[in-house]
Amino acid sequence: MSLNPTRVQRIKNRLSYGNEVYCCVFCGNTFLIDNLTIDHIIPRSKGGSNNIANLVLACRPCNEDRAVAGFMEYRMWRAGALIKKPSGARK
C-alpha cells in the first residue's frame, strides 16, 4: 500500500481502535501496532479498494504469505480448518 506514513498510522489506529497492541487477523498472535501491516480483504489486484471496510491488520509474515489468496480461505487454512494451502498463497 503506497500511502504516506501519517495516513498509514491513522488507518492502523482506526483499525486497532486506538490500542497499542493488537493481534494479527490471520494467526492471532499479538504484536505492537507498529509491527503490523495493513492488508486488503479483497486485494487491489482483484479490484479491492483502500476503503477502511476493505482493510485489516496482519503481521508481515501472514500478509506476505497470503499474497493474493482469498481472505477467508487463507484465514481458515491458518486456523487449521483446511488441509491444503489456498491457491494464490506463496509456497
ABEGO torsion letter per residue (X at the ends): XBBBAAAAAAAAAAAAGGBABBBBAAAGBBBBAAABBBBBABBAAAGBBABAAABBBBBAAAAAAAEABBAAAAAAAAAGABABBBBGBBX
